[in-house]
């Protein structure tokens, strides 16, 4: 009864129309999240490529190697998924059809970046990880240009 009365009360109130340009009305977008994730992918890829399997017969060293290898792979895949998610948010929520006039290759840039995220998840390929960084840098430039700013591309490593 209380629930029904409360529901009736709220339905009787006039609701003001609101506008939001994203899934949540936060208004905060930044390609930095994609950059951090892409950097982690590149870092983990380099670490994986630098690992050397222990000599045969050293069970303890093999266990340590397998554990470290597995952790690096898990981190690489998680960060590639994060980078893809962040890129998708920018592509689908931030960029609007009006941006295509300024960036005619916008869709192709994001599509290729997303494909690179997938390639980095399923492979240990430093060239693909570096291509991902280049793609994210391009998105960074497009994003800040669309904001009328020229923020420097800065990486942690």
N, C-alpha and C positions, 0 to 999 in steps of 0.2 A: 504494500500500500504506500509506504514512504517512497519507494523507488518510483512508482507510478506518479505520485504527486510531484516529486522532484523532476521527473522527465517532462511532465506537463508544464511545470514552471519554466524550465529552460526552453521548451518549444514555443512558449508564448513570448519570450524575449526577442526583440528584433536583433538579428545578428548582422554585424557590420562585415561587408565583403572585404577580404584581404587578398593581397597579391604576394606571390612568392615566385622567385625565379629558379628555385632549386627544390629538391625533395623536402628539405626543411628550410624555413625562412632565415637561415643563419647568414647568408650572403658572403660566406667566407670560402673562397676557392684559392688554391695555391698549388702550382705544380711541384713545389718543394717535396711534398709527400711522395710523389712518383719518383723524383730524383733520388731521394734517400733509399727508397726500395730498390731502384735500378742499380745504385751504387753497391748495395749489399749483394745483389745478384752478381755483379762483376767481381766483387771481393771474394765471395764464396767460390766462384768459378776459378779464380786464380789460385786460391788455396787448394782446391780439389786437384787442379792440374799439377800443383807443386808437391803433392803427396807421393811418397814412395812406399810401396808395400814392404812389410818386414820380411826378413829372411824366413824361408820355410822352416817349420819346426819350433818356432817361438810363439807358442800359443798366447802368452800374455801380450806380446807386442801385436799379434794379429788381432786380438780382441780390442786393444786400444785403437789400432788402425781402423778397424771396422766401425767402432763407435764414433770416432772422429769423422770418418768419411760419411757415415749415415747422418750425423748431425749437420754437417756442411750441406749435404744434399737437401735435407729437410728445410734448412734455413733458406737455401737458394730457391727452392720451390715456393715456400711461403712468401718470400719477398717478391718473386716474380708475379705471384697472384696479387699481392698488394699493389704492385706497380700497375698491373692491368686494371685493377679496380679503380685506382686513383685516376688513371687515364680515361677510363670509361665515364667517370663522373664529370671530368672536365669536358669530354667530348659531348656527352648527352645532356648535361645540365647547364654547364657554363656557356659553351659556344652556341650561338644562335644562327639561324639562316643568314642574318645580316652580315655575319663574319665571313661568309663565303666570298663576298665581293672583295674583301681585303686578302683573304687566304684561300684562293681557289683550290689549293691542294690540301685543305684542312681534313677532309674525310680520308683521303689516301694516307696522310701523315699518321692519323690516329689508327687507321686500320693496320698499317704496317707496324706501328709501335705495339699494338695489341698482339699481332702475330709474333713479333719478336719476344714478347713476354712468354708466350706459349712455347716458343722454340727454346728459350732459356730454361723453362721448367723441365723439359723432356731431354735436354742434352747438357753436356758439359763442354760448352763451346765458347771460348773466350771471344772469338770474332763476333758471335751473335750478341754476347753481353755488351761488347763495345758498341755494336750497332744500336743496341737498345739505349745506351747512354746518349748516343748521337740523336736518336729519335726523340728522347725526352728533352734534350737540349733544344731541339727545334720547337717542340711544344712549349717549352719555357719561353722562347723568344716570341712565339705567336701570342701566347697568353699575355705577356707583359706589354707587347705592342698594342694589343686590343684594349689594354687598360690605359694606354697613353703614357706608359712608363718604360724605362730602359734599365731594368734590374740586371745586374751582372750575373752571369752563370758562374756559380761557385760550387765546387765539389769538396767533400770532406777529405778525400784522399788525393 
